[in-house]
Amino acid sequence: MSYRYKCDACKFYTDLRSNYLRHCGTQKHAKNLKRQQQENSKTQRLEVENETLKNEKMRLELEFAKRETELTRDKYESILRERDKKETVHNQIINQVTQHIDNSQHINFLNIVLPDMISLSQFITNLQTTHQLRPDQTRELLEKHNINVKSYGRCLSDTLRDNCYQQLVSSQIGIPPSVKVLPLIKIDEENHKEKSEKEWETANNNERIDELIQTANDQVYNHHHSTITLNTDDMCEVREQIKTDNNIDQIKNLQQDMKKSLDTLQSAQSIPTHTPDIPVYNPKDPKRHIVDCGHNYFVMDDTNHVFETTPPHKYMGKYIHDENCPCHSVKGNRRKRKVECWYYLSEYNKQPNTISI
């Protein structure tokens, strides 16, 4: 049932306006209205407190989640840093080992292909004394320098290689005419090898190359009283040209040319000499260790080639099964007997030296 006038505080309902106004003037109405206002105020306060508590709970949860996220991120970043550190150390070790192996291979290769090359120190000494550049050579150097540094660098490189070849011929070293290289070989953009008195070695700087350039320029001045001046950039360009003309890849291509040239020279002189391809030590090939006459060697499992265990791993010969080995005499026996085989080291370029092992 619907009434026109309502008092919720007193639960009073009427359709007459006079009755409603009279009710509003009673003490009961005033008392009930005050109690209702107090209850409403308390309810609002509780709602505000509940909202405040709810907001505080959400703030704490967010801070906790943020802290958990930070801890997880810190832990993850720590793991990544530790992994990167281990990978860096691992890569450094791999690079050092690889560099050492490559360095040994290059030195071993040069010691085999160009074992009789004159030392760089002796080459410079001869260039300064007994084998100085000719006036026509120094005149050409001066003319090329007047054109540009690049032309001068190529001319100087060719002139020095011709001079080195003439020194080798004068020293009666058997180098074919097609092999014209200096006692320095470029390996990569940062490294090159130089020939010492005994063998090829890794160079620590460019001092000897600069000494070569300066020696040639001094002789230009002595012959023509004209100075060739090179600034830092020019010096780097000329130095790089000399290295490029003596690159390790070019030397590898010369290996076959050397063999052909030597065969041609020996045939012309009626000297019956056989120059077989010299095996090159590869540390990745399967091998085993042996001791022969108190010396340590590596024997390659696939080829039986024998190398020294110490760098530059010089090639020694082949490890050959002796035809008089006792194992041949027991092959037909039904009863199998354990027989220790005999091998001997057939030394390279020497008569076979039969040894029981």
C-alpha positions in Angstrom: 0.0 0.0 0.0 1.4 3.4 -1.0 1.2 6.4 1.4 1.8 10.1 0.5 3.8 10.8 3.7 6.4 8.5 5.2 8.7 8.7 8.2 11.2 5.9 8.0 12.8 6.7 11.3 9.5 6.2 13.2 7.9 3.8 10.7 5.0 6.2 10.5 2.9 6.4 7.3 -0.1 8.6 6.4 -2.0 10.2 3.6 -2.9 13.3 5.6 -0.5 16.2 5.6 -1.8 17.5 9.0 -1.2 14.1 10.6 2.4 14.0 9.2 3.2 17.6 10.4 1.9 16.8 13.9 4.0 13.6 14.0 7.1 15.6 13.0 6.6 17.8 16.1 6.6 15.0 18.6 9.6 14.1 20.8 9.4 10.5 19.6 10.1 11.6 16.1 13.0 13.8 17.2 14.5 11.0 19.2 14.1 8.4 16.4 15.5 10.9 13.8 18.6 11.6 15.9 19.2 7.9 16.4 18.9 7.3 12.7 21.4 10.1 11.9 23.8 8.6 14.4 23.5 5.2 12.8 23.9 6.6 9.3 27.0 8.5 10.5 28.4 5.3 12.0 27.7 3.4 8.9 29.4 6.0 6.7 32.4 6.0 9.1 32.7 2.2 8.9 32.4 2.4 5.1 35.2 5.0 5.0 37.3 2.8 7.4 36.7 -0.3 5.3 37.6 1.6 2.1 40.8 2.9 3.8 41.7 -0.6 4.9 41.0 -2.0 1.5 43.2 0.6 -0.1 46.0 0.0 2.4 45.7 -3.8 1.7 45.9 -3.1 -2.1 48.9 -0.8 -1.5 50.8 -3.5 0.5 50.0 -6.1 -2.0 51.3 -3.9 -4.8 54.5 -3.2 -2.9 55.0 -6.9 -2.1 54.4 -7.8 -5.8 56.8 -5.0 -6.8 59.4 -6.2 -4.4 59.0 -9.8 -5.6 59.4 -8.5 -9.1 62.6 -6.6 -8.2 64.0 -9.6 -6.4 63.2 -11.9 -9.4 64.7 -9.4 -11.8 67.9 -8.9 -9.7 68.2 -12.7 -9.4 67.7 -13.1 -13.2 70.2 -10.3 -14.0 72.7 -11.9 -11.6 72.3 -15.2 -13.3 72.7 -13.5 -16.7 75.8 -11.7 -15.5 77.3 -14.9 -14.2 76.5 -16.7 -17.4 78.0 -13.9 -19.5 81.1 -13.9 -17.3 81.6 -17.6 -17.8 80.9 -17.4 -21.5 83.5 -14.6 -21.8 86.1 -16.5 -19.9 85.3 -19.6 -22.0 85.5 -17.7 -25.2 88.8 -16.1 -24.2 90.3 -19.6 -23.4 89.0 -20.9 -26.8 90.5 -17.9 -28.6 93.8 -18.3 -26.9 93.9 -22.0 -27.7 92.9 -21.4 -31.3 95.4 -18.6 -31.7 98.1 -20.8 -30.2 97.2 -23.7 -32.6 97.0 -21.4 -35.6 100.3 -19.8 -34.7 102.0 -23.2 -34.4 100.5 -24.3 -37.7 101.7 -21.2 -39.5 105.2 -21.4 -38.1 105.4 -25.1 -38.8 104.2 -24.5 -42.4 106.8 -21.7 -43.0 109.6 -23.8 -41.5 108.7 -26.6 -43.9 108.1 -24.5 -47.1 110.8 -21.9 -46.6 113.4 -23.4 -44.2 116.4 -21.9 -45.9 115.1 -18.3 -46.1 117.7 -15.8 -45.1 117.0 -14.1 -41.7 115.4 -10.7 -41.7 118.3 -9.2 -39.8 120.8 -10.6 -42.3 118.7 -9.3 -45.2 118.7 -5.8 -43.8 122.5 -5.9 -43.1 123.2 -7.1 -46.6 120.9 -4.4 -48.0 122.9 -1.8 -46.1 126.3 -3.2 -47.1 127.0 -5.8 -49.8 123.6 -5.7 -51.7 122.6 -2.0 -51.8 120.0 -0.9 -54.3 121.3 0.2 -57.7 121.0 3.8 -58.8 118.4 2.9 -61.4 116.3 1.2 -58.7 116.5 4.2 -56.4 115.7 6.6 -59.3 112.6 4.6 -60.0 111.6 4.8 -56.3 112.0 8.6 -56.4 109.9 8.9 -59.6 107.1 6.7 -58.2 107.1 8.7 -55.0 106.6 11.9 -57.0 103.5 10.3 -58.5 101.9 9.1 -55.3 102.5 7.0 -52.2 100.7 3.9 -53.5 102.9 3.7 -56.6 106.0 4.1 -54.4 104.8 1.4 -52.0 104.3 -1.2 -54.9 107.7 -0.3 -56.4 109.5 -0.5 -53.1 107.9 -3.9 -52.3 108.9 -5.3 -55.7 112.5 -3.9 -55.5 113.0 -5.4 -52.0 111.8 -8.8 -53.1 114.1 -8.8 -56.1 117.0 -7.7 -53.8 116.1 -10.6 -51.4 116.2 -13.1 -54.2 119.6 -11.9 -55.4 120.9 -12.3 -51.8 119.6 -15.8 -51.7 121.3 -16.6 -55.1 124.5 -15.1 -53.8 124.3 -17.3 -50.7 123.8 -20.3 -53.0 120.4 -21.1 -51.4 118.2 -23.2 -53.8 115.2 -21.0 -54.2 113.3 -21.2 -57.5 113.0 -18.0 -59.6 109.2 -17.9 -59.2 109.7 -17.6 -55.4 110.3 -14.0 -54.6 109.3 -13.2 -51.0 110.8 -11.3 -48.1 111.8 -12.9 -44.8 108.5 -11.6 -43.4 105.1 -13.1 -44.0 101.7 -11.5 -43.2 99.3 -13.9 -41.3 96.3 -11.6 -40.8 95.6 -7.9 -40.2 97.4 -7.9 -36.9 100.1 -10.5 -37.1 103.1 -11.3 -39.2 106.1 -13.7 -39.0 109.7 -12.9 -39.4 112.6 -15.3 -40.2 115.2 -15.5 -37.4 118.6 -17.1 -37.6 117.1 -20.5 -36.8 113.4 -20.5 -37.7 110.3 -18.4 -38.4 109.0 -16.6 -35.3 106.1 -14.3 -34.5 106.9 -10.6 -34.8 106.0 -8.3 -31.9 106.2 -5.0 -33.8 106.9 -3.4 -37.2 110.4 -2.0 -36.4 112.2 -4.2 -38.9 109.8 -3.2 -41.7 110.2 0.4 -40.9 114.0 -0.1 -40.9 113.7 -1.6 -44.4 111.8 1.4 -45.7 114.2 3.9 -44.1 117.2 2.0 -45.5 115.8 2.3 -49.1 115.0 6.0 -48.6 118.6 6.6 -47.3 120.0 5.1 -50.4 117.7 7.2 -52.6 119.2 10.3 -51.0 122.8 9.0 -51.3 122.3 8.4 -55.1 120.2 11.4 -56.0 120.4 13.9 -53.1 116.6 13.9 -52.9 114.7 13.1 -49.8 111.6 10.9 -49.6 109.5 12.0 -46.7 106.7 9.8 -45.4 104.2 10.9 -42.7 102.5 8.5 -40.4 99.7 7.7 -42.8 102.1 7.2 -45.7 104.3 5.0 -43.6 101.3 2.8 -42.7 100.3 2.5 -46.3 103.7 1.5 -47.5 104.2 -0.9 -44.6 100.8 -2.6 -45.4 101.7 -2.9 -49.1 104.9 -4.8 -48.2 103.0 -7.1 -45.9 100.2 -7.7 -48.5 102.8 -8.7 -51.1 104.1 -11.3 -48.7 100.8 -12.8 -47.5 100.6 -16.3 -46.1 97.9 -17.3 -48.7 100.4 -16.4 -51.5 103.0 -18.5 -49.9 100.6 -21.5 -49.8 100.1 -21.1 -53.5 103.8 -21.0 -54.0 104.3 -24.4 -52.4 103.3 -26.3 -55.6 105.2 -23.7 -57.7 108.4 -24.4 -55.7 108.1 -28.1 -56.2 107.6 -27.7 -60.0 110.4 -25.1 -60.3 112.8 -27.4 -58.3 111.9 -30.3 -60.5 112.6 -28.3 -63.6 115.9 -27.0 -62.3 117.0 -30.5 -61.3 116.0 -32.0 -64.6 118.0 -29.3 -66.5 121.0 -30.1 -64.4 120.4 -33.9 -64.6 120.1 -34.2 -60.9 117.7 -37.1 -60.0 116.0 -35.8 -56.9 112.5 -36.5 -55.7 110.8 -33.8 -53.6 107.6 -35.3 -52.1 104.9 -33.2 -50.5 105.8 -32.7 -46.9 103.0 -33.6 -44.5 101.9 -30.8 -42.2 101.0 -31.4 -38.6 97.3 -31.0 -37.7 96.6 -31.0 -34.0 92.9 -32.1 -34.7 93.9 -35.4 -36.3 93.8 -38.5 -34.2 97.2 -39.5 -32.9 99.1 -41.5 -30.3 102.3 -40.9 -28.4 105.4 -43.1 -28.8 109.0 -43.1 -27.5 111.7 -44.0 -30.0 115.4 -44.0 -29.0 114.6 -41.8 -26.0 112.7 -39.2 -28.1 109.0 -38.4 -27.9 106.9 -38.4 -31.0 103.3 -38.2 -32.2 102.1 -40.9 -34.7 99.0 -40.0 -36.7 96.5 -42.9 -36.6 95.3 -42.5 -40.2 98.6 -42.0 -42.0 101.3 -43.2 -39.6 103.2 -39.9 -40.2 105.5 -39.1 -37.3 106.0 -35.6 -35.9 107.9 -34.1 -33.0 105.7 -33.5 -29.9 107.2 -30.0 -29.3 106.3 -27.0 -31.6 106.8 -26.4 -34.4 106.1 -30.2 -34.7 108.8 -31.0 -37.2 107.9 -33.9 -39.6 110.2 -36.9 -38.9 109.0 -39.6 -41.4 106.7 -42.6 -41.4 106.1 -45.3 -38.8 106.3 -48.6 -40.7 105.5 -52.1 -39.8 108.6 -54.3 -40.0 108.2 -57.1 -42.6 110.3 -59.4 -40.3 107.8 -58.8 -37.4 107.0 -62.1 -35.6 103.2 -61.5 -36.1 103.7 -62.7 -39.7 104.9 -66.2 -38.6 101.9 -66.9 -36.4 99.1 -65.8 -38.7 98.4 -69.4 -39.8 98.5 -71.0 -36.4 95.1 -72.1 -35.0 96.1 -71.1 -31.5 96.2 -67.3 -31.2 99.3 -65.9 -29.5 99.8 -62.3 -28.4 102.7 -60.9 -30.4 104.2 -57.4 -29.9 104.6 -56.0 -33.4 107.9 -54.4 -34.6 107.9 -51.0 -36.1 110.6 -48.7 -37.3 110.8 -45.0 -38.1 111.6 -44.4 -41.7 113.2 -40.9 -41.3 112.4 -38.2 -43.9 115.1 -37.7 -46.5 117.3 -40.4 -44.8 117.8 -44.1 -45.1 115.4 -46.2 -43.1 116.6 -46.9 -39.6 115.1 -50.3 -38.5 114.3 -50.3 -34.8 112.3 -53.0 -32.9 109.7 -51.5 -30.6 
